[in-house]
């Protein structure tokens, strides 16, 4: 058996616990250190993981750590990833890869220069719902894919989130926050994107925090909070995606339309959920039997990166995929501002589906 890859967790906010849960179930990795600018958060995560608490600088200097899990806020993603790569460590991070194209491209350039790997969330497409949908598309159950329609609608995060600032500043907004789940799933299901257009607005100039120690504090809105995107894929499928923090609704919807049938899909922020098929000439929806591993959590994409490094293949939740998705999202916002279409300058391969039983091999409990 190969020696486990030692992982250092950079950024110990709430999401770190979900990653620790997954990584602690695998013989592929061992969590060595947990670092955060807040020593108390680093200590709490380290206790949960059975690891050492460290400062960010100490983690990067730790020779045993071979892979950094980057869970810092979006505006810090590129800088932290670059620092980890310069320290000779592979990187797997939360979405988005960066908030600017040039920063994301610099991260991947730094990785290539050092023969290191970069992976980025979301990895929800490893879940049974999305592997089921992928098999349905590949097996031709809906015929030739023609169109897709998706929406993520909510009134925003300030009513429940104690620090909602990141959702309303540069690098935030519903498209950069939730769009990665939808665009990543689309690329996995239907292939890369050719060009995008869109429209965007912000219904409110500020938001009032509704809970926690900052309740009543007002947060300025500095980014678009309602975005309608149209994406044309290389396969000629046309996709409409509506994301909003401005409406009195709670909706996540996702449909694929083919020449011979339609798929209704669950929230791409989740690994599991019902996949419903209706074929031409029928009014009845049929629930497809789940394919793949159920009850997954954040971090399976990191495990795939470790296996990919050992097998000499690209990771499925790759940096190239994350850059392509970022290109599509930023292109949508640019198109909305300019009143134009934006041709994407990036391309990625459609991620390979998971083999049956593959994830179970990664999650062999110690």
Buried (B, 14 or more C-beta within 10 A) or exposed (E): EEEBBBBBBBBBBEEBBEBBBBBBBBBBBBBBBBBBEEEEBBBBBBEBBEBBBBBBEBBBEBEEBBBBBBBBBBBBBBBBBBBBBEBEBBBBBBBBBBBBBEBBBBBBEBBEEBEBBBBBBBBBBBBBBBBBBBBBBEEEBBBEBBBBBBBBBBBBBBEEBEBBBBBBBEBBBBBBBBBBBBBBBBBBBBBBBBBBBBBBEBEBEEBBBBEEEBEEBEBEBBBBBBBBBBBBBBBEBEBBBBBBBBBEEEEBBBBBBBEEBBBBBBBBBBBBBEBBBBBEEEEEEEEBEBBBBEEBBBBBBBBBBBBBBEEEEBBBBBBBBBBBBBBBBBBBBBBBEEEEBBEBEBBBBBBEBBEEEBBEEBBEEE
